[in-house]
Amino acid sequence: MKRTIVFFLCAALCAVSVGCAGRNADSVTENSDKELAEEFNKDDSLLEESTGSIGFGYVDPPQNGYVYDGTELEVPYYIENTGGENEQNAEVGLLFFVDGEAQPYSTNEDGKETDESYMHKFSIAPGDRLDFDAAFTPVSGKEGEEIGLIPAIIWNPDYIPEDLDSARFGNCYSLSANVPLTITMQADGSGIHTPSSKEAEITDIPEDIILSLEDTYSEGAYDFLDDSVGFEIETENDKSVLEAENGKVNVTLNLYGGKQVTDKITLFIGNQPVQIEDGDYTVIHTQKDKMCQVKAQIDVKALKEPAVMYAVAMTSGDDYITQDIYMTAPVLIQPGN
């Protein structure tokens, strides 16, 4: 299973090379420094932070997926740095999503257990491989249901741009995901999350986006909006920066294209989920050839220094089979006054 997204890269895979945004998701490939230097405007530090090759995935997954019977679920997983011996360590973060919701989990590597967290971060030397169990109680799902599980890797999730005004990220915070697997629920999940009351406004897709897509795809080849998903955080003048005022930041999320499905959107700041006003995530029902727009005010009073925000949308219920996972480009949050 492979899916390539036009607006950002997200692929179902077991190996990925982090480089320019046209990378092949089926194999470990490398981009030359010259190509990357041109892409990143010869920013050597950003080039170094954005380059690397990793492999990751389930270890011997059950053919019919996993079964949750009321005891903690364990998912064997691996991450390896497939780069050359002279390359730098791979800095990655691992997220799990269950039924479209961010899933806290602990890890057990050779008897060494970690505390539960939504993201665990790993620094892996070239040629090294980590094997561990991810353990959790599903956050969603009722007895008798089948729900989706998707792990997702975030490249270099601690990167903060040197230039806080322009906030260029290169391939840092790029997301790549494994194919979804099924969890058969023989008991109820924890149900620790609550949905936000914020509802999406359904609008027409802006004409400039439609024209851009028409230029990308051959005329009449297929309905490109069915196979292309755009997901973005709006910013002024296309800058990747939002500034807080009085401890709040106004966020507008736009999602368009793809199949008609039910998505759950989770907003992350500092790689941890944050409240979307009165809930842990927001539910939207996408419509063919329309844009879903969610506007919310996010409390960031706890921020003392700049932090990175991004949003992840994942299909939920039976729709996890139809599509998998999408992520916005990262945005830098300036705490302001």
ABEGO torsion letter per residue (X at the ends): XBBBBAABBBBBBABBBBBBAABBAABBBBBBAAAAAAAAGGBAAAAAAABEBBBBEBBGBBAAEBBBAGBBBBBBBBBBBABBAABBBBBBBBBBBBGGBBBBBBBBBGGBBBBBBABBBBBBBBGBBBBBBBBBBBABEBBGBBBBBBBBBBBGAABBBABAAAGBAEABGBBBBBBBBBBBBABBBAGABBBBABBBBBBBBBAAAAAAAAAABBBGABBAAAABBBBBBBBBGGBABBBBBGGBBBBBBBBBEEBBBBBBBBBBBGGBBBBBGABABBBBBBBBGBBBBBBBBBBAAABABBBBBBBBBBBBEAAAAABBBBBBBBBBBBAEX
